[in-house]
Amino acid sequence: MKTTFQLQPTIVKTYRGLTIAGTRITLYQIMDYIKAKLPDEIIREHFRLTIKQVEDILLYIQQHYDDVEAEYQKKQEQAETIRQYWQKRNEQRFADITVRKKRTEYQAIMEKMKHNKRIHA
């Protein structure tokens, strides 16, 4: 009798997109490293992946490059849209913090001057 083994795939589709099975690491994160032309060893060490996982990932990307690249670009655009949203939303808050900080520094200087006047008066 012949025994067959069912191997788990390395790449799975989740609500995040293409993901490394058993992790929260997406192929889009790996694509950042690939586009930066970093060696496989760096990818493996940074994400704590096995040699087999990295080989499977690179093979998958090579075999499905157009689809992966299209999804990668879409995720990059989504990330940029989110970044811009939060930047705009926080602009006023950052401005208020800056004004408060300047006001606090001004108040500290004024207190120090008053204190010095009392001492020297």
N, C-alpha and C positions, 0 to 999 in steps of 0.2 A: 504494500500500500504506500502510495506517494503522499508525503505531507507537503502542503503548500502554506506559505506564510503570507499574510496580508500586511504589507508595510504601510505605515502611516505616511501620508504626504508631508513634505517639508513646508510647502506653501499652501495656505488655506485662505479662503475668502471669508472675511468677517465684516461686521458693520464698519470697521475702520478701513477696509479695503484688503489688499493682499497682505497677509500677515504670516510670519514664521510660526508654524504650529507649536502650540504650547507656550507661546510668549506673547507679549504685547508689542513686539517689534514689527514694524511694517516694512515692506519692500521700499517704500518711499524714503525711509530713513537710510536704508542701505544705498539707495540711489544717490543720495547726497555724497556718500563716501566714494562711490564709483565715479561720479562726475568730477570729484576732486582728485581722481586718479590715485587714491590711496591703496597700498598693497592689501592683499587678501588677509594677511596676518594681522594688520591693524583692525580691519573689520571684525575678524574673529575675536580678537582680544577685547575690543571695545564693547562688543555686544555679548561676549561670553558664549560664542557659538562653537560648535564642533567643526572640524575640517569638512565632514560630510555635509553639514548644513550649509556651509559657505559654498561648497561645490554645487550643491543642489540649487541654491539661490542664484548663483552666477549662470548656471545652465538654464534655469527657468527664464531669467531676464534675457539671456541670449536668444532663446527659442521664441519668446513672446515680446521681443523688444518694442515693437510699435505699440502694442496694447499697454504695456507697462509704462512706457514713456508718456502716452496720452493720459493715463491715470495720474502719473507723477505730476505732469503739468497742471492737471485739474486740481490736485491737492495743493500744489504750490500757489495757485490762484486763490483757492479757498483760504489758505493760511494768510496770504497777503490781505485779503478782504477783512479777515478777522483782526489782523494787526492794525489796519487802518481804522476800523471801527473803534477799537479800544484806545488808540492814540487820540482820535477825535473826542471820544467820550471823556478821556482823562485830561485833555488840554486845560479845561477850566480848573479842574482840581489841582493840577500842577501849578497853574498860575496862582491860585489861592494859597497854596503851600509856600510858594516863593514870596508872596506879599506878606504872609504871616511871619515867615522867617526874617524878612527885612525889618518888619515892625518890631519883632522880638529883639533883634540886634540893636535897633534904634533905642528901644526902651532900656536895654541893658546899658548902653552908652550913657543915656540920660540919667539913669540911677547912679552910675559910677560918678558922673559929673556932680550930681547933687551931694553924693557922699563926700567927694573931695572938697566941695565948697564948705560943708559942715566942719570938716576936719581942719581946714585952713582958715576958717572964719574966727 
